[in-house]
Amino acid sequence: MLKPAASAPSRGFWTAYAAGFLALTAAYAAIFATGAPAALALRGAVAAMLPNALLGVAGVRLAGGLHWQADRRAAFVFRNLGLLIALTVLATTWWMALVAVDTWLQGSGFRPTWQIVVWQTLVNSLLQLALAALGHAWHAGARAAREAERAAHAEGLRARAQLALWRSQLNPHFVLNTLHALLGLVRRDPAQAEAALERLGELLRFGLHVHQGELDQVAFREEWAFVRSYLALEELRLGQRLRLTLSADQDVMEVPVPPFALQPLVENAIAHAIAPRREGGRLELRARRVPGRLRVTVQDNGPGVSEASVLASPRLGLRLLRDRLATLYAGEARLAFEVADDGGLRVQLELPDGGCREAA
């Protein structure tokens, strides 16, 4: 599974960061210079600011992994407090070590009293707190920008997915084959022809429902009913050449899933493993719940093909589906292709059973 990469602060951010600490060092030196030689004041300012500047880099970076979560507020507070205390102690210890080295090198110099140590520790804690806040603000802004980009990308994928669906379902080949089969049924079996027309109407109604509602999620039972209607029309066209095995556990029916997530998998199996063969083939479609996830398996007994070949196919459906799932689920969805035991293709789709983040 692919996880979205966290962005690192830009070069411009670190340039401003360095400039800010240079200004603080100059201000610190100016304050010390009122009661000490200029050289000693400058060395003291560097000793005070350098540890904070270098440790602050770590604090800003670590803030990206400590973002706010409403259901883990206590953990957020304690982790940030622990990080603040650790950085403050390190900064104070480092400052004291630099002062000691400077005194040893100069033979004499500034010897901090315990009051000055307490004061510097307070200054260090305030600086590290400000840097942590800066890190959280920057990372929050970066996450917001990534979410906005992901939302825009998801919207584009949804529109493309709908267009791909209509091209798939209503392309001339599909429509002509369906109408040809219906013409024969009208004379031979009017009742079956009427049922087939109802199935075609169900396909169109589902597509219209998703389009008008601009839905990113539907209950699995709706997607399941849509795929069954599609397969019923394919059975009408292929007859005994299409042998189906369908099973879905009842506890998956209310799981939210993206619309049109299953149809491309089924269509691919029929188009490549069943329809081209005179003897047809077998198609198995199973849906069940595993801990925290919905798992759908689509398997055929065709000639089989590698995952690379599937994704390199000129048909856009599967590649578009993979991109769409990666965007909607932020890397938490899984779509895998493998050779089945009987040599056919097995496709496994796994989705978090809590739905996609984009629609939350």
Order of alpha helices (4+ residues) and beta strands (2+ residues): alpha-alpha-alpha-alpha-alpha-alpha-beta-alpha-beta-beta-alpha-beta-beta-alpha-alpha-beta-beta
